[in-house]
Amino acid sequence: MLHEHGRHRSHDFRCVGCRLDVPSVAPGTAHRNHCPTCLVSLHVDRRVPGDRDTSCRGRMDALSISVRPDGEWMIVHQCAACGELSANRIAGDDNALALVRLALRPLRDPHVASKALVTL
């Protein structure tokens, strides 16, 4: 259903990774920016979460997990189109198994960790 200025009232979206419908509301964050099931995102924000100010629109694959000094987990995404890296807060409904697999990925494949460090 379209609303004022040709926009939808909600910003629900279909995941470019697993093709599931993703609700815009996410527990623990104000701006949903990735699929809670497969953790894939879309390159839509430039610098500020929720600004939707980039024209790239490439697929952002979950590359790794980063942990802030306060203990908050961040998902490191890399754009398949332009190569840009971004760190995004996890949401309360993210798939816990997918997050743990992502966190353990550098232990399984050391090339992933070195690629992330060289890129940063």
The first five atom37 places (N, CA, C, CB, O) and aatype in JSON, in Angstrom:
{
  "aatype": [12, 10, 8, 6, 8, 7, 1, 8, 1, 15, 8, 3, 13, 1, 4, 19, 7, 4, 1, 10, 3, 19, 14, 15, 19, 0, 14, 7, 16, 0, 8, 1, 2, 8, 4, 14, 16, 4, 10, 19, 15, 10, 8, 19, 3, 1, 1, 19, 14, 7, 3, 1, 3, 16, 15, 4, 1, 7, 1, 12, 3, 0, 10, 15, 9, 15, 19, 1, 14, 3, 7, 6, 17, 12, 9, 19, 8, 5, 4, 0, 0, 4, 7, 6, 10, 15, 0, 2, 1, 9, 0, 7, 3, 3, 2, 0, 10, 0, 10, 19, 1, 10, 0, 10, 1, 14, 10, 1, 3, 14, 8, 19, 0, 15, 11, 0, 10, 19, 16, 10],
  "atom_mask": [
    [1, 1, 1, 1, 1],
    [1, 1, 1, 1, 1],
    [1, 1, 1, 1, 1],
    [1, 1, 1, 1, 1],
    [1, 1, 1, 1, 1],
    [1, 1, 1, 0, 1],
    [1, 1, 1, 1, 1],
    [1, 1, 1, 1, 1],
    [1, 1, 1, 1, 1],
    [1, 1, 1, 1, 1],
    [1, 1, 1, 1, 1],
    [1, 1, 1, 1, 1],
    [1, 1, 1, 1, 1],
    [1, 1, 1, 1, 1],
    [1, 1, 1, 1, 1],
    [1, 1, 1, 1, 1],
    [1, 1, 1, 0, 1],
    [1, 1, 1, 1, 1],
    [1, 1, 1, 1, 1],
    [1, 1, 1, 1, 1],
    [1, 1, 1, 1, 1],
    [1, 1, 1, 1, 1],
    [1, 1, 1, 1, 1],
    [1, 1, 1, 1, 1],
    [1, 1, 1, 1, 1],
    [1, 1, 1, 1, 1],
    [1, 1, 1, 1, 1],
    [1, 1, 1, 0, 1],
    [1, 1, 1, 1, 1],
    [1, 1, 1, 1, 1],
    [1, 1, 1, 1, 1],
    [1, 1, 1, 1, 1],
    [1, 1, 1, 1, 1],
    [1, 1, 1, 1, 1],
    [1, 1, 1, 1, 1],
    [1, 1, 1, 1, 1],
    [1, 1, 1, 1, 1],
    [1, 1, 1, 1, 1],
    [1, 1, 1, 1, 1],
    [1, 1, 1, 1, 1],
    [1, 1, 1, 1, 1],
    [1, 1, 1, 1, 1],
    [1, 1, 1, 1, 1],
    [1, 1, 1, 1, 1],
    [1, 1, 1, 1, 1],
    [1, 1, 1, 1, 1],
    [1, 1, 1, 1, 1],
    [1, 1, 1, 1, 1],
    [1, 1, 1, 1, 1],
    [1, 1, 1, 0, 1],
    [1, 1, 1, 1, 1],
    [1, 1, 1, 1, 1],
    [1, 1, 1, 1, 1],
    [1, 1, 1, 1, 1],
    [1, 1, 1, 1, 1],
    [1, 1, 1, 1, 1],
    [1, 1, 1, 1, 1],
    [1, 1, 1, 0, 1],
    [1, 1, 1, 1, 1],
    [1, 1, 1, 1, 1],
    [1, 1, 1, 1, 1],
    [1, 1, 1, 1, 1],
    [1, 1, 1, 1, 1],
    [1, 1, 1, 1, 1],
    [1, 1, 1, 1, 1],
    [1, 1, 1, 1, 1],
    [1, 1, 1, 1, 1],
    [1, 1, 1, 1, 1],
    [1, 1, 1, 1, 1],
    [1, 1, 1, 1, 1],
    [1, 1, 1, 0, 1],
    [1, 1, 1, 1, 1],
    [1, 1, 1, 1, 1],
    [1, 1, 1, 1, 1],
    [1, 1, 1, 1, 1],
    [1, 1, 1, 1, 1],
    [1, 1, 1, 1, 1],
    [1, 1, 1, 1, 1],
    [1, 1, 1, 1, 1],
    [1, 1, 1, 1, 1],
    [1, 1, 1, 1, 1],
    [1, 1, 1, 1, 1],
    [1, 1, 1, 0, 1],
    [1, 1, 1, 1, 1],
    [1, 1, 1, 1, 1],
    [1, 1, 1, 1, 1],
    [1, 1, 1, 1, 1],
    [1, 1, 1, 1, 1],
    [1, 1, 1, 1, 1],
    [1, 1, 1, 1, 1],
    [1, 1, 1, 1, 1],
    [1, 1, 1, 0, 1],
    [1, 1, 1, 1, 1],
    [1, 1, 1, 1, 1],
    [1, 1, 1, 1, 1],
    [1, 1, 1, 1, 1],
    [1, 1, 1, 1, 1],
    [1, 1, 1, 1, 1],
    [1, 1, 1, 1, 1],
    [1, 1, 1, 1, 1],
    [1, 1, 1, 1, 1],
    [1, 1, 1, 1, 1],
    [1, 1, 1, 1, 1],
    [1, 1, 1, 1, 1],
    [1, 1, 1, 1, 1],
    [1, 1, 1, 1, 1],
    [1, 1, 1, 1, 1],
    [1, 1, 1, 1, 1],
    [1, 1, 1, 1, 1],
    [1, 1, 1, 1, 1],
    [1, 1, 1, 1, 1],
    [1, 1, 1, 1, 1],
    [1, 1, 1, 1, 1],
    [1, 1, 1, 1, 1],
    [1, 1, 1, 1, 1],
    [1, 1, 1, 1, 1],
    [1, 1, 1, 1, 1],
    [1, 1, 1, 1, 1],
    [1, 1, 1, 1, 1],
    [1, 1, 1, 1, 1]
  ],
  "atom_positions": [
    [[0.84, -1.18, 0.0], [0.0, 0.0, 0.0], [0.89, 1.25, 0.0], [-0.95, 0.0, 1.22], [1.73, 1.4, 0.88]],
    [[0.7, 2.12, -0.95], [1.5, 3.33, -1.06], [0.9, 4.43, -0.21], [1.62, 3.78, -2.51], [-0.32, 4.51, -0.03]],
    [[1.76, 5.29, 0.31], [1.33, 6.41, 1.12], [1.91, 7.69, 0.56], [1.75, 6.22, 2.59], [2.41, 7.68, -0.57]],
    [[1.85, 8.79, 1.3], [2.26, 10.09, 0.8], [3.61, 10.07, 0.09], [2.3, 11.06, 1.93], [4.53, 9.35, 0.5]],
    [[3.72, 10.85, -0.95], [4.94, 10.99, -1.76], [5.38, 9.67, -2.39], [6.07, 11.55, -0.91], [6.56, 9.49, -2.68]],
    [[4.43, 8.73, -2.61], [4.76, 7.48, -3.28], [5.56, 6.51, -2.44], [0.0, 0.0, 0.0], [6.11, 5.55, -2.99]],
    [[5.64, 6.7, -1.13], [6.44, 5.83, -0.27], [5.53, 4.88, 0.51], [7.3, 6.66, 0.7], [4.37, 5.18, 0.75]],
    [[6.07, 3.77, 0.87], [5.36, 2.84, 1.74], [5.45, 3.33, 3.17], [5.94, 1.41, 1.61], [6.44, 3.95, 3.56]],
    [[4.41, 3.05, 3.96], [4.45, 3.47, 5.35], [5.54, 2.71, 6.09], [3.08, 3.25, 6.02], [6.27, 3.31, 6.88]],
    [[5.65, 1.44, 5.87], [6.71, 0.68, 6.54], [7.85, 0.47, 5.55], [6.18, -0.68, 7.08], [7.67, 0.56, 4.34]],
    [[9.02, 0.17, 6.07], [10.18, -0.08, 5.22], [10.57, -1.54, 5.31], [11.37, 0.82, 5.63], [11.76, -1.88, 5.28]],
    [[9.56, -2.42, 5.42], [9.83, -3.85, 5.37], [10.49, -4.14, 4.03], [8.52, -4.69, 5.56], [10.28, -3.41, 3.06]],
    [[11.3, -5.2, 3.97], [12.0, -5.49, 2.73], [12.16, -6.99, 2.54], [13.36, -4.8, 2.71], [12.02, -7.77, 3.48]],
    [[12.46, -7.37, 1.33], [12.76, -8.76, 1.01], [14.27, -8.9, 0.97], [12.11, -9.2, -0.34], [14.95, -8.14, 0.28]],
    [[14.8, -9.88, 1.71], [16.23, -10.1, 1.81], [16.81, -10.49, 0.44], [16.54, -11.2, 2.85], [16.24, -11.32, -0.26]],
    [[17.94, -9.87, 0.07], [18.6, -10.2, -1.19], [19.39, -11.5, -1.08], [19.53, -9.06, -1.62], [19.84, -12.04, -2.09]],
    [[19.56, -12.01, 0.15], [20.28, -13.27, 0.35], [19.36, -14.48, 0.34], [0.0, 0.0, 0.0], [19.44, -15.32, -0.55]],
    [[18.47, -14.55, 1.34], [17.61, -15.73, 1.5], [16.19, -15.52, 0.96], [17.53, -16.11, 2.95], [15.4, -16.47, 0.94]],
    [[15.86, -14.29, 0.52], [14.58, -13.93, -0.08], [13.39, -13.96, 0.9], [14.29, -14.85, -1.23], [12.24, -13.97, 0.46]],
    [[13.66, -13.99, 2.2], [12.58, -13.92, 3.18], [12.15, -12.47, 3.36], [13.03, -14.53, 4.52], [12.94, -11.55, 3.16]],
    [[10.89, -12.27, 3.74], [10.41, -10.93, 4.05], [10.88, -10.56, 5.44], [8.86, -10.86, 3.96], [10.74, -11.33, 6.39]],
    [[11.45, -9.35, 5.57], [12.06, -8.9, 6.82], [11.3, -7.67, 7.33], [13.58, -8.57, 6.62], [11.14, -6.7, 6.59]],
    [[10.82, -7.7, 8.58], [10.12, -6.54, 9.12], [11.1, -5.41, 9.42], [9.34, -6.92, 10.39], [12.27, -5.65, 9.74]],
    [[10.62, -4.18, 9.33], [11.49, -3.03, 9.58], [11.78, -2.83, 11.07], [10.86, -1.77, 9.02], [12.79, -2.23, 11.42]],
    [[10.91, -3.34, 11.93], [11.1, -3.19, 13.37], [12.1, -4.25, 13.85], [9.75, -3.32, 14.12], [11.95, -5.44, 13.57]],
    [[13.12, -3.79, 14.59], [14.14, -4.7, 15.1], [14.41, -4.39, 16.56], [15.44, -4.6, 14.27], [14.7, -3.24, 16.9]],
    [[14.32, -5.38, 17.43], [14.61, -5.13, 18.84], [16.09, -4.81, 19.04], [14.21, -6.34, 19.7], [16.97, -5.53, 18.56]],
    [[16.37, -3.72, 19.78], [17.74, -3.37, 20.1], [18.4, -2.39, 19.15], [0.0, 0.0, 0.0], [19.55, -2.0, 19.38]],
    [[17.71, -1.98, 18.11], [18.28, -1.01, 17.16], [17.16, -0.19, 16.54], [19.11, -1.73, 16.06], [16.04, -0.68, 16.39]],
    [[17.46, 1.03, 16.17], [16.45, 1.92, 15.58], [16.34, 1.74, 14.07], [16.79, 3.36, 15.9], [15.31, 2.11, 13.49]],
    [[17.36, 1.18, 13.42], [17.37, 1.05, 11.96], [17.76, -0.36, 11.57], [18.33, 2.08, 11.32], [18.94, -0.72, 11.64]],
    [[16.79, -1.16, 11.16], [17.09, -2.51, 10.69], [17.89, -2.38, 9.41], [15.79, -3.36, 10.45], [17.48, -1.68, 8.48]],
    [[19.06, -3.04, 9.35], [19.89, -2.93, 8.15], [20.4, -4.27, 7.65], [21.05, -2.03, 8.42], [21.25, -4.31, 6.76]],
    [[19.9, -5.37, 8.21], [20.3, -6.68, 7.71], [19.21, -7.7, 8.02], [21.66, -7.11, 8.32], [18.35, -7.47, 8.88]],
    [[19.27, -8.8, 7.33], [18.31, -9.89, 7.53], [18.65, -10.62, 8.83], [18.31, -10.87, 6.31], [19.8, -11.01, 9.02]],
    [[17.68, -10.83, 9.73], [17.97, -11.52, 10.97], [18.21, -13.03, 10.78], [16.84, -11.31, 11.93], [18.71, -13.69, 11.68]],
    [[17.86, -13.55, 9.62], [18.03, -14.98, 9.36], [19.4, -15.3, 8.8], [16.96, -15.46, 8.41], [20.11, -16.15, 9.34]],
    [[19.79, -14.63, 7.71], [21.07, -14.95, 7.05], [22.13, -13.86, 7.24], [20.84, -15.18, 5.56], [23.28, -14.06, 6.84]],
    [[21.77, -12.72, 7.84], [22.66, -11.61, 8.17], [23.14, -10.8, 6.96], [23.86, -12.13, 8.9], [24.03, -9.96, 7.11]],
    [[22.57, -11.04, 5.78], [22.92, -10.28, 4.57], [22.24, -8.92, 4.64], [22.51, -11.05, 3.27], [21.14, -8.79, 5.18]],
    [[22.92, -7.91, 4.09], [22.4, -6.55, 4.09], [22.42, -6.01, 2.66], [23.23, -5.64, 5.05], [22.84, -6.7, 1.73]],
    [[21.97, -4.78, 2.51], [22.01, -4.09, 1.23], [22.71, -2.76, 1.47], [20.57, -3.9, 0.63], [22.44, -2.08, 2.46]],
    [[23.59, -2.37, 0.57], [24.37, -1.14, 0.73], [23.47, 0.06, 0.43], [25.62, -1.15, -0.19], [23.39, 0.51, -0.72]],
    [[22.8, 0.58, 1.46], [21.89, 1.71, 1.28], [22.29, 2.94, 2.08], [20.49, 1.3, 1.66], [21.93, 4.05, 1.7]],
    [[23.03, 2.77, 3.17], [23.44, 3.9, 4.01], [24.85, 4.35, 3.66], [23.35, 3.53, 5.5], [25.73, 3.54, 3.36]],
    [[25.06, 5.68, 3.7], [26.38, 6.22, 3.41], [27.23, 6.26, 4.69], [26.27, 7.63, 2.79], [28.14, 5.45, 4.84]],
    [[26.95, 7.17, 5.6], [27.76, 7.3, 6.82], [26.93, 7.14, 8.09], [28.46, 8.65, 6.85], [27.43, 6.62, 9.09]],
    [[25.7, 7.58, 8.06], [24.85, 7.56, 9.25], [23.83, 6.44, 9.11], [24.14, 8.92, 9.45], [23.14, 6.38, 8.09]],
    [[23.71, 5.54, 10.1], [22.7, 4.49, 10.01], [21.3, 5.07, 9.77], [22.7, 3.65, 11.29], [20.86, 5.97, 10.48]],
    [[20.64, 4.54, 8.76], [19.29, 4.99, 8.44], [19.22, 6.14, 7.46], [0.0, 0.0, 0.0], [18.12, 6.57, 7.12]],
    [[20.38, 6.67, 6.99], [20.32, 7.83, 6.09], [19.87, 7.44, 4.67], [21.68, 8.51, 6.02], [19.36, 8.29, 3.94]],
    [[20.04, 6.18, 4.29], [19.63, 5.67, 2.98], [20.11, 6.59, 1.86], [18.09, 5.52, 2.92], [19.36, 6.91, 0.93]],
    [[21.38, 7.0, 1.96], [21.91, 8.05, 1.11], [22.97, 7.59, 0.11], [22.49, 9.12, 1.96], [23.68, 8.43, -0.45]],
    [[23.1, 6.3, -0.13], [24.09, 5.86, -1.12], [23.38, 5.34, -2.36], [25.02, 4.78, -0.52], [22.25, 4.84, -2.28]],
    [[24.03, 5.45, -3.48], [23.44, 4.97, -4.73], [23.94, 3.58, -5.11], [23.73, 5.95, -5.86], [23.53, 3.05, -6.14]],
    [[24.82, 2.99, -4.31], [25.43, 1.7, -4.65], [24.4, 0.58, -4.73], [26.5, 1.35, -3.62], [24.27, -0.07, -5.77]],
    [[23.68, 0.35, -3.66], [22.64, -0.69, -3.56], [23.17, -2.11, -3.78], [21.56, -0.41, -4.56], [22.42, -3.0, -4.17]],
    [[24.48, -2.32, -3.53], [25.07, -3.65, -3.68], [24.74, -4.55, -2.49], [0.0, 0.0, 0.0], [24.32, -4.08, -1.43]],
    [[24.93, -5.83, -2.68], [24.71, -6.82, -1.62], [25.85, -6.72, -0.62], [24.6, -8.26, -2.21], [27.02, -6.73, -1.0]],
    [[25.51, -6.64, 0.66], [26.5, -6.57, 1.74], [26.53, -7.94, 2.44], [26.17, -5.41, 2.77], [25.57, -8.32, 3.11]],
    [[27.63, -8.66, 2.27], [27.76, -9.97, 2.9], [28.41, -9.84, 4.27], [28.59, -10.92, 2.01], [29.33, -9.04, 4.46]],
    [[27.91, -10.63, 5.22], [28.48, -10.64, 6.56], [29.86, -11.27, 6.49], [27.56, -11.4, 7.57], [30.01, -12.42, 6.07]],
    [[30.86, -10.52, 6.91], [32.25, -10.97, 6.81], [32.78, -11.48, 8.14], [33.12, -9.83, 6.3], [33.5, -12.48, 8.18]],
    [[32.42, -10.79, 9.23], [33.0, -11.12, 10.52], [32.18, -10.46, 11.63], [34.47, -10.67, 10.59], [31.21, -9.75, 11.37]],
    [[32.6, -10.72, 12.85], [32.03, -10.09, 14.04], [33.11, -9.24, 14.69], [31.47, -11.17, 15.05], [34.27, -9.63, 14.76]],
    [[32.72, -8.07, 15.15], [33.6, -7.2, 15.92], [32.9, -6.94, 17.26], [33.91, -5.86, 15.16], [31.68, -6.93, 17.33]],
    [[33.69, -6.75, 18.3], [33.11, -6.49, 19.61], [33.61, -5.14, 20.11], [33.48, -7.63, 20.62], [34.81, -4.89, 20.14]],
    [[32.67, -4.29, 20.49], [33.01, -2.97, 21.03], [33.58, -3.12, 22.44], [31.76, -2.03, 21.05], [33.39, -4.16, 23.07]],
    [[34.27, -2.1, 22.94], [34.8, -2.16, 24.31], [33.72, -2.4, 25.38], [35.53, -0.89, 24.63], [34.0, -2.96, 26.44]],
    [[32.48, -1.97, 25.08], [31.4, -2.19, 26.05], [30.76, -3.58, 25.92], [30.34, -1.13, 25.87], [29.8, -3.89, 26.64]],
    [[31.29, -4.42, 25.01], [30.81, -5.79, 24.85], [29.75, -5.97, 23.78], [0.0, 0.0, 0.0], [29.34, -7.1, 23.51]],
    [[29.3, -4.89, 23.16], [28.28, -5.01, 22.12], [28.88, -5.62, 20.85], [27.66, -3.62, 21.8], [29.97, -5.24, 20.42]],
    [[28.16, -6.58, 20.28], [28.6, -7.22, 19.04], [28.17, -6.4, 17.83], [28.04, -8.65, 18.95], [27.07, -5.84, 17.8]],
    [[29.06, -6.34, 16.85], [28.81, -5.66, 15.58], [29.08, -6.66, 14.45], [29.7, -4.37, 15.43], [30.02, -7.44, 14.52]],
    [[28.26, -6.61, 13.43], [28.49, -7.44, 12.24], [29.26, -6.59, 11.24], [27.13, -7.96, 11.62], [28.84, -5.49, 10.9]],
    [[30.38, -7.11, 10.77], [31.16, -6.43, 9.74], [30.67, -6.93, 8.39], [32.72, -6.67, 9.92], [30.78, -8.12, 8.09]],
    [[30.13, -6.02, 7.58], [29.65, -6.34, 6.24], [30.61, -5.77, 5.21], [28.21, -5.79, 6.02], [31.24, -4.74, 5.43]],
    [[30.7, -6.46, 4.08], [31.48, -5.95, 2.95], [30.59, -5.96, 1.72], [32.77, -6.79, 2.71], [29.93, -6.96, 1.42]],
    [[30.58, -4.84, 1.0], [29.75, -4.71, -0.19], [30.38, -5.5, -1.34], [29.58, -3.22, -0.58], [31.56, -5.33, -1.65]],
    [[29.59, -6.35, -1.97], [30.07, -7.15, -3.09], [30.27, -6.28, -4.34], [29.1, -8.29, -3.39], [31.02, -6.67, -5.23]],
    [[29.61, -5.13, -4.41], [29.71, -4.27, -5.59], [30.9, -3.3, -5.51], [28.43, -3.49, -5.77], [31.67, -3.19, -6.46]],
    [[31.04, -2.61, -4.37], [32.08, -1.57, -4.3], [33.18, -1.89, -3.28], [31.45, -0.24, -3.95], [34.19, -1.18, -3.23]],
    [[33.01, -2.94, -2.48], [34.04, -3.35, -1.54], [34.04, -2.62, -0.21], [0.0, 0.0, 0.0], [34.85, -2.94, 0.66]],
    [[33.17, -1.64, -0.02], [33.14, -0.87, 1.22], [32.79, -1.76, 2.42], [32.14, 0.28, 1.12], [31.95, -2.66, 2.32]],
    [[33.46, -1.49, 3.54], [33.18, -2.19, 4.79], [32.33, -1.32, 5.69], [34.5, -2.59, 5.51], [32.45, -0.09, 5.69]],
    [[31.45, -1.97, 6.46], [30.68, -1.24, 7.47], [30.44, -2.18, 8.65], [29.31, -0.71, 6.88], [30.4, -3.4, 8.5]],
    [[30.29, -1.58, 9.82], [29.99, -2.34, 11.02], [28.58, -1.96, 11.46], [31.03, -2.06, 12.16], [28.25, -0.78, 11.59]],
    [[27.75, -2.97, 11.7], [26.36, -2.75, 12.05], [26.01, -3.48, 13.33], [25.44, -3.21, 10.91], [26.44, -4.62, 13.55]],
    [[25.24, -2.82, 14.18], [24.81, -3.44, 15.44], [23.97, -4.68, 15.16], [24.0, -2.43, 16.28], [23.2, -4.72, 14.2]],
    [[24.14, -5.69, 16.0], [23.26, -6.84, 15.89], [21.9, -6.43, 16.44], [23.84, -8.08, 16.63], [21.8, -5.48, 17.22]],
    [[20.88, -7.15, 16.05], [19.53, -6.9, 16.55], [19.13, -8.06, 17.46], [18.5, -6.75, 15.37], [19.7, -9.15, 17.38]],
    [[18.17, -7.82, 18.32], [17.75, -8.81, 19.29], [17.14, -10.05, 18.68], [0.0, 0.0, 0.0], [17.08, -11.09, 19.35]],
    [[16.69, -9.99, 17.44], [16.09, -11.16, 16.81], [17.0, -11.82, 15.78], [14.8, -10.78, 16.16], [16.55, -12.67, 15.01]],
    [[18.28, -11.44, 15.75], [19.23, -12.08, 14.83], [19.4, -13.55, 15.2], [20.59, -11.36, 14.86], [19.35, -13.92, 16.37]],
    [[19.59, -14.37, 14.18], [19.78, -15.8, 14.35], [21.06, -16.06, 15.14], [19.83, -16.51, 12.96], [22.17, -15.78, 14.67]],
    [[20.9, -16.58, 16.36], [22.04, -16.79, 17.25], [23.06, -17.76, 16.64], [21.57, -17.32, 18.61], [24.26, -17.55, 16.77]],
    [[22.59, -18.81, 16.0], [23.51, -19.78, 15.38], [24.31, -19.13, 14.26], [22.73, -21.0, 14.84], [25.51, -19.38, 14.13]],
    [[23.66, -18.3, 13.45], [24.37, -17.61, 12.36], [25.43, -16.66, 12.93], [23.38, -16.83, 11.47], [26.51, -16.53, 12.37]],
    [[25.11, -15.98, 14.05], [26.07, -15.07, 14.68], [27.28, -15.83, 15.22], [25.4, -14.29, 15.81], [28.41, -15.39, 15.04]],
    [[27.05, -16.96, 15.88], [28.16, -17.76, 16.43], [29.02, -18.32, 15.3], [27.63, -18.91, 17.32], [30.25, -18.31, 15.39]],
    [[28.39, -18.8, 14.24], [29.15, -19.29, 13.08], [30.02, -18.19, 12.49], [28.21, -19.85, 12.0], [31.17, -18.43, 12.11]],
    [[29.47, -17.0, 12.41], [30.21, -15.86, 11.89], [31.38, -15.5, 12.81], [29.29, -14.66, 11.72], [32.48, -15.19, 12.34]],
    [[31.15, -15.56, 14.11], [32.21, -15.25, 15.08], [33.33, -16.28, 15.03], [31.63, -15.19, 16.5], [34.49, -15.94, 15.24]],
    [[33.0, -17.52, 14.74], [34.0, -18.6, 14.69], [34.66, -18.74, 13.32], [33.36, -19.91, 15.08], [35.63, -19.48, 13.17]],
    [[34.15, -18.05, 12.34], [34.66, -18.16, 10.97], [36.17, -17.93, 10.85], [33.94, -17.19, 10.09], [36.82, -18.7, 10.14]],
    [[36.75, -16.92, 11.5], [38.21, -16.73, 11.37], [39.02, -17.91, 11.92], [38.63, -15.46, 12.1], [40.14, -18.14, 11.47]],
    [[38.47, -18.63, 12.87], [39.17, -19.81, 13.39], [39.18, -20.94, 12.38], [38.52, -20.28, 14.7], [40.14, -21.71, 12.3]],
    [[38.11, -21.03, 11.6], [37.99, -22.08, 10.6], [38.77, -21.73, 9.34], [36.53, -22.32, 10.27], [39.37, -22.6, 8.71]],
    [[38.77, -20.45, 8.97], [39.41, -20.02, 7.73], [40.28, -18.78, 8.01], [38.34, -19.7, 6.63], [39.77, -17.66, 8.02]],
    [[41.58, -18.97, 8.25], [42.45, -17.84, 8.59], [42.55, -16.77, 7.5], [43.82, -18.34, 8.91], [42.91, -15.63, 7.8]],
    [[42.23, -17.11, 6.26], [42.29, -16.12, 5.18], [41.21, -15.06, 5.35], [42.13, -16.82, 3.82], [41.4, -13.92, 4.92]],
    [[40.09, -15.41, 5.98], [39.02, -14.45, 6.23], [39.52, -13.36, 7.17], [37.77, -15.15, 6.83], [39.31, -12.17, 6.92]],
    [[40.18, -13.76, 8.25], [40.68, -12.79, 9.23], [41.74, -11.89, 8.61], [41.26, -13.51, 10.45], [41.71, -10.67, 8.83]],
    [[42.65, -12.44, 7.86], [43.71, -11.61, 7.27], [43.14, -10.66, 6.23], [44.8, -12.48, 6.65], [43.61, -9.53, 6.12]],
    [[42.13, -11.11, 5.46], [41.49, -10.25, 4.47], [40.82, -9.07, 5.15], [40.46, -11.04, 3.62], [40.93, -7.94, 4.68]],
    [[40.13, -9.31, 6.25], [39.45, -8.24, 6.98], [40.45, -7.25, 7.56], [38.59, -8.82, 8.09], [40.23, -6.05, 7.49]],
    [[41.55, -7.74, 8.12], [42.54, -6.86, 8.72], [43.25, -6.01, 7.65], [43.56, -7.67, 9.5], [43.52, -4.83, 7.87]],
    [[43.55, -6.62, 6.51], [44.24, -5.88, 5.44], [43.31, -4.8, 4.9], [44.69, -6.84, 4.3], [43.76, -3.7, 4.59]],
    [[42.01, -5.1, 4.77], [41.05, -4.15, 4.24], [40.84, -2.99, 5.18], [39.74, -4.82, 3.95], [40.67, -1.85, 4.74]],
    [[40.83, -3.25, 6.5], [40.61, -2.18, 7.46], [41.84, -1.31, 7.51], [40.29, -2.75, 8.87], [41.89, -0.34, 8.26]]
  ]
}
